[in-house]
Amino acid sequence: MAGSDHGHTPAAWTGVTISFIGFCVAGAFMVAANPLGFWAGMGVIVLGGVVGFAMKLAGLGQKPTPELDRARAEAARRDSTPETARADAHA
């Protein structure tokens, strides 16, 4: 994915930031032997994923580009070829 905008969106940054905070909270409470705080941190991690996904649905995620569409079509074409054709192509 070098040279692409993979993950450089407000939805991605927000979701990862919230999840990272949850990871830090869960880790701190795990060391402190506090199960309630640990599970609260785990809940914040899940919340980060939900917020990131909601922001993506709201249009703040990665926009489709012609290059992305071509790469997906090429990957789908490669994945749909029979195993024998793949083995011949790599020989």
N, C-alpha and C positions, 0 to 999 in steps of 0.2 A: 504494500500500500504506500510505498514511498512516493512522494510527489503528488499525493492526493489530499483531499480535504477530509479524509476519514476521521470523524469524531470532533472536528473543529466547529461545533455548533453550540448555541446556547443550551439546547436540550442536553447534549452530551456533557458539557461542563457542569451544568447544574446537577444532573443526576449523579455524576461521579463525585462531585464535591459533597453532596449530602451523604452519599454512601461512605465516603472516606471519614466523615465526621462520625457516622454511626460505627464504623470499624474502630475508630479511636476510643469511643465511649465503651463499646463492648470489650475491647482489650483492657482498658483501665479497670473496669468492674470485674473482669475475669481475674485479674491479678489481685484485686481486693477481695476476692471470694464473695462477691455479692451477686447471686443469681438473678435477682430482679433487675438490677442495673444492666447486667449482661444482656438479658432478653430485651430490655428497652433499646439498647444499642443495636441489637439484631433487627428490631422493628424499624429503627431509623435507616438501616441499610436497605430494607425492603422498600421503605418510603422513597428512598433515592431512586430506585428503579421505576417506581410508579410515577413519580414526578417527571423523570426524564422521558418516559413513554408518553405521558399526557402532553408534555411540551412538544414532543415529536408530532403527535396527532394534531396539535394546534398550529403546526406549520413552522416550528422553530428547529426542526431537524434538518438533515442533509437533503438537499434538493436533487432530484434525478438529473443526470447530465447525459449527453449522447455517449460519452466514453464509458460511463457506468452501465448504460443499457447495452452497449456492445460487449463489454466484459461479461455481463450476466448472460447474454445470449451465447457467447462463446463457451462459457462454463457449462451451460445447460446442454449445448450441443455435444461437448466432450463427455459429459456425464451420461448422455443417452445412447452413446455408441456401445455396441456389444463388447464383451471382454476380449473376444478374439481379435476384433478390429483394433482395440487398444494395444494389445500385445504386438500385433504386426506393425503398428505405427511407431512403437518404441524400439523395434529391432533394428 
